[in-house]
Amino acid sequence: MIRIAVIGEIGSGKTFISKNFRFPMFNADQEVNKIYKHNKYCFYKLNKKFPKQIKKFPILKSDLKKILNKKNIKIISKIVHPYVRLGLKKFLKKNRSKKYVVLDVPLFLENKLNKKSDILIYVKTPKETIIKRLKKRGNYNKKIHNILRSRQLKNNKKIKLSKYIINNSLNKKNILKQIKKIKKNLNE
């Protein structure tokens, strides 16, 4: 199995690009949402650390956002990430016979989930486009965005480590062409 990891900034379009490879895909954001909705063990651990803020199950992201700062994001990550890793492990086991899988994990390199054999694809998107997309989502908060970005490696480091770069400032048709070209290269 060849693991393709799509990396880039928050709001760069990683999920859109990951889906368009049309390979089995692990989406860490969806996994986190599942954990918040269904994992009572995670709830108990978060409730123990933040009893005044995390009071009810399922966990609401809005409750977490109220306590998000540089210190608390580390605590939350320490609790939630092992469950995400478990979900990733199950996904990889389930898809071990597939030729390719796509991993859409925002902190893929930062959490040292990468292997030497992974194919990294960096999604390059202008900052203005990213901000516009995040604002469109309706829950944009500059302070939270900056806290999350501070946890990421610098873009030039990610670019250096990537085998491919997809320019996501173009139209959908052009982006799909770039994906098609990468898929062709993978099969050669």
Backbone torsions as a table, in degrees:
resi	resn	phi	psi	omega
1	MET	NA	132.3	177.0
2	ILE	-103.4	125.9	-178.2
3	ARG	-95.6	124.6	176.8
4	ILE	-108.4	119.0	179.3
5	ALA	-107.0	124.2	178.5
6	VAL	-97.8	118.2	-174.4
7	ILE	-122.6	160.7	179.3
8	GLY	159.3	-176.1	-178.7
9	GLU	-72.7	164.7	173.3
10	ILE	-61.0	129.2	177.9
11	GLY	81.5	10.8	-177.8
12	SER	-80.7	-14.7	-179.9
13	GLY	105.5	21.4	-178.3
14	LYS	-58.9	-43.6	-176.2
15	THR	-67.5	-43.6	178.0
16	PHE	-57.5	-46.7	-179.1
17	ILE	-68.0	-42.4	178.9
18	SER	-57.6	-46.6	-179.7
19	LYS	-60.5	-36.6	-174.9
20	ASN	-78.0	-3.5	169.9
21	PHE	-75.2	-23.3	178.2
22	ARG	59.2	36.8	171.3
23	PHE	-110.0	163.0	173.7
24	PRO	-53.5	135.4	-172.2
25	MET	-128.8	134.9	171.9
26	PHE	-104.2	122.5	179.9
27	ASN	-113.3	110.7	-176.5
28	ALA	-63.4	-35.8	179.5
29	ASP	-63.1	-41.9	177.2
30	GLN	-65.7	-37.2	178.8
31	GLU	-63.6	-42.5	177.9
32	VAL	-61.8	-43.7	177.8
33	ASN	-58.9	-41.5	177.0
34	LYS	-61.6	-43.3	-179.6
35	ILE	-61.1	-46.3	-179.8
36	TYR	-62.8	-33.3	-177.7
37	LYS	-84.1	-32.2	-168.5
38	HIS	-122.2	-14.3	-172.2
39	ASN	-99.2	100.3	-178.7
40	LYS	-69.8	-28.9	178.4
41	TYR	-63.4	-42.8	177.8
42	CYS	-63.1	-43.3	177.7
43	PHE	-57.6	-47.6	-178.7
44	TYR	-59.6	-41.4	-179.6
45	LYS	-67.0	-42.9	178.4
46	LEU	-67.8	-39.0	178.5
47	ASN	-62.8	-37.2	-180.0
48	LYS	-66.2	-38.5	180.0
49	LYS	-78.2	-35.6	-176.2
50	PHE	-130.1	64.1	-174.0
51	PRO	-62.3	-28.0	-178.5
52	LYS	-80.6	-24.6	-175.7
53	GLN	-103.2	-39.0	-177.8
54	ILE	-104.0	89.5	-172.1
55	LYS	-106.3	-26.0	-174.0
56	LYS	-130.7	154.2	179.3
57	PHE	-109.8	137.0	1.3
58	PRO	-69.7	158.0	-178.3
59	ILE	-71.7	133.6	177.6
60	LEU	-99.3	132.2	178.2
61	LYS	-60.2	-32.8	-179.8
62	SER	-62.1	-34.2	176.6
63	ASP	-67.9	-39.6	179.4
64	LEU	-67.3	-39.3	-178.6
65	LYS	-61.2	-30.9	-178.9
66	LYS	-65.9	-25.5	-176.6
67	ILE	-108.7	5.4	-175.1
68	LEU	-71.6	119.2	170.3
69	ASN	-150.4	177.6	-174.9
70	LYS	-59.6	-36.7	-179.4
71	LYS	-72.6	-50.2	-175.4
72	ASN	-67.8	-31.9	179.7
73	ILE	-63.9	-32.7	177.3
74	LYS	-68.1	-40.3	179.2
75	ILE	-65.6	-47.1	-179.7
76	ILE	-60.9	-46.0	-179.8
77	SER	-60.4	-41.6	-179.6
78	LYS	-61.0	-31.6	179.8
79	ILE	-82.8	-44.7	-172.1
80	VAL	-81.9	-38.8	-173.7
81	HIS	-58.2	-37.4	177.0
82	PRO	-59.5	-34.2	177.7
83	TYR	-71.1	-35.7	176.6
84	VAL	-65.6	-43.7	178.7
85	ARG	-60.5	-38.9	177.5
86	LEU	-63.2	-43.1	176.7
87	GLY	-61.7	-40.0	177.9
88	LEU	-64.4	-43.6	179.4
89	LYS	-59.7	-44.5	178.4
90	LYS	-63.5	-42.5	178.5
91	PHE	-59.8	-47.1	-178.5
92	LEU	-64.6	-39.2	178.6
93	LYS	-64.6	-44.6	-179.5
94	LYS	-62.7	-33.6	-174.9
95	ASN	-107.4	19.3	-175.0
96	ARG	-61.6	-22.9	-179.6
97	SER	-88.7	-4.1	179.0
98	LYS	-77.4	150.0	179.1
99	LYS	-70.5	-41.8	-179.2
100	TYR	-133.4	148.3	167.9
101	VAL	-134.3	151.8	178.7
102	VAL	-112.2	133.6	179.8
103	LEU	-113.8	115.7	178.2
104	ASP	-107.9	85.7	-174.9
105	VAL	-126.0	109.4	-175.1
106	PRO	-51.3	-41.2	-178.8
107	LEU	-109.8	44.6	-174.8
108	PHE	-57.0	-52.8	-179.1
109	LEU	-74.0	-41.5	-176.8
110	GLU	-61.7	-33.6	179.1
111	ASN	-92.2	9.9	176.7
112	LYS	53.7	46.4	177.9
113	LEU	-91.6	-9.1	-174.6
114	ASN	-80.7	150.0	173.8
115	LYS	-116.2	159.3	179.9
116	LYS	-57.4	-34.5	-176.0
117	SER	-80.8	-7.3	-179.7
118	ASP	-65.4	145.8	173.6
119	ILE	-100.2	116.4	-179.0
120	LEU	-96.8	133.3	176.8
121	ILE	-122.4	118.6	-179.9
122	TYR	-92.9	132.4	177.8
123	VAL	-98.3	111.6	-177.4
124	LYS	-96.7	119.1	-176.7
125	THR	-137.5	134.5	178.3
126	PRO	-60.9	144.4	-179.0
127	LYS	-54.7	-41.6	-179.4
128	GLU	-60.5	-40.6	179.7
129	THR	-65.5	-41.9	179.1
130	ILE	-60.8	-49.2	-179.3
131	ILE	-60.9	-43.2	179.4
132	LYS	-60.4	-43.7	179.1
133	ARG	-64.2	-44.6	-179.0
134	LEU	-63.6	-39.0	178.3
135	LYS	-66.6	-34.9	178.4
136	LYS	-63.3	-32.4	179.9
137	ARG	-64.6	-19.9	175.8
138	GLY	87.6	-2.8	-178.8
139	ASN	-126.8	28.4	-177.9
140	TYR	-70.1	131.3	177.3
141	ASN	-139.3	113.4	-174.6
142	LYS	-57.1	-41.2	-179.0
143	LYS	-62.1	-48.2	179.5
144	ILE	-64.2	-42.1	179.0
145	HIS	-58.0	-44.4	180.0
146	ASN	-67.0	-36.9	177.1
147	ILE	-63.5	-45.6	-179.8
148	LEU	-65.3	-42.4	179.6
149	ARG	-64.4	-32.7	-178.9
150	SER	-65.2	-18.6	-179.8
151	ARG	-86.5	-10.1	-175.8
152	GLN	-93.7	152.1	172.9
153	LEU	-65.0	158.4	176.2
154	LYS	-65.8	146.4	-177.2
155	ASN	-59.0	-40.4	-178.5
156	ASN	-63.0	-31.1	176.4
157	LYS	-69.0	-43.0	178.7
158	LYS	-63.7	-41.3	179.5
159	ILE	-61.8	-44.4	-179.2
160	LYS	-59.8	-37.1	-177.7
161	LEU	-81.2	-13.7	-173.8
162	SER	-86.7	143.5	176.6
163	LYS	-82.2	-33.2	-179.5
164	TYR	-130.7	152.0	173.9
165	ILE	-126.6	129.2	175.6
166	ILE	-106.5	124.9	177.7
167	ASN	-83.6	109.9	-176.6
168	ASN	-101.4	30.7	175.3
169	SER	-104.4	3.9	-176.6
170	LEU	-101.4	-179.0	-179.9
171	ASN	-76.4	166.2	-176.0
172	LYS	-56.4	-42.5	-178.4
173	LYS	-59.0	-43.4	-179.8
174	ASN	-67.8	-38.3	178.8
175	ILE	-64.0	-43.2	178.4
176	LEU	-63.0	-34.3	176.1
177	LYS	-63.8	-42.7	179.4
178	GLN	-62.4	-41.5	179.0
179	ILE	-64.5	-44.0	179.5
180	LYS	-59.5	-42.0	179.9
181	LYS	-63.9	-42.3	178.5
182	ILE	-64.4	-43.9	179.4
183	LYS	-60.7	-38.9	178.2
184	LYS	-63.4	-45.7	178.1
185	ASN	-60.9	-38.1	179.7
186	LEU	-62.9	-34.8	-176.2
187	ASN	-88.2	-0.8	178.8
188	GLU	-88.6	NA	NA
